[in-house]
Amino acid sequence: MTRQLASTLLALFFSVTLLGGTAFAAPAGQYRAEPASPPAAARLIVRDIVWRCGASGCVALRGNSRPAIDCSALAHEIGTLRSFSVEGRALEPAALEKCNARAR
């Protein structure tokens, strides 16, 4: 499967999820982040991960990289994160602090 096809399928999945009203439920294999301030865009692509953001935070399907790398990439793109969780488990405070070191 090509990257573009995979990105398209992810975007389709999140479109259907958002319409179903369950975008922030954090199912298995999903990231959830709470930015300190709302991002400018409701849809972001960071390191080939499609993020959907709303009033209660941002969600995305888990990427191929380690969660710490994906967290840092998101923080670099949108700023400081209050929280970042993987499959419903929040990063430890020290890991979140390291993630936020790359925040813009």
N, C-alpha and C positions, 0 to 999 in steps of 0.2 A: 504494500500500500504506500503510495507517495505521501510526502508530508502535506502537500496541499489538500489531497483528499482527506487525510486524517484531520486536518484543521477544519475543513468543511463539515465533516461528520461531527466534530466536537461542537462547532457553532450550531449545527442543527439540533444536537442533543440539548444544549442549553436553551435554545429558543423554545423547544417543546417543554422543557422543565420550567422555564419562566412562565409560560402560558398556563401550566398546570398549577402554579402557585407553590411549588415545593423547591424553589431554587436555593433556599438557605437551610435546608434540612440536613445537610452534610451526610449523604449516604457514603457507604464504603468506597474507598479509593478516591476520596475527595479532599481538597484543601479548603480551608476557610480562613479568611484574614479579616481583621478589623482595623482599618486605617485610623490614625489619629485625627485626620481630617478627610472629608470625602474626596475621592479622586475626581478629576475634571470629566472623565469619560465613564459611561456606564459599561463599556466593553473595552477590554485591553488585551493585547497579545504581548506576553512577556516570555521570552525564551521558548517559543512555540507552545505556550500554554495560554488558552483562552480564558480570561477572567471576566466574570459578570459581577458588577458592583451595584449596590443599591443602598438604601438607608441603613440596613442592618449589617452591611459588610460586603465582602467579595468572596466568591466561590469559584472553584475550578476543579477539573479532574486532575488527579495527581499526575505529575510529569515523570519523565524517565530519570531525571537527576535526583540527587539526594534532596530531601525536603529543605535542609539548611541552605542549599544553593538556590532553590526556587524562592525561598523566603527572602533571601538577600536581594535577588533580582527584582522581586516585587517591591521591596522597600526602596531600592534604588530608583525605581520608576515612579512610585506614587508617594513616597515619604515614609515617615515613622509609622510602624504598626503597633497597635495596642495588644494584639494577640495574633497568633498564627497556629492553626491546628491541622493535624493530619489524621484523617479518619476519626475525627471527634476527640483526639488527644492533643491537648495544647502543648506547645514547646515549653520547655523549662525556662524560667526567667533568664538564666545565663545564656541559653541558646537564642532567645528572643533579643537579648541585648546585642549579641554578636550579629544577628540578622540585621538589626537596625543600624549597625555601624556603617552600612552602605547607603542608608537613607539620604535622599537629597535634601 
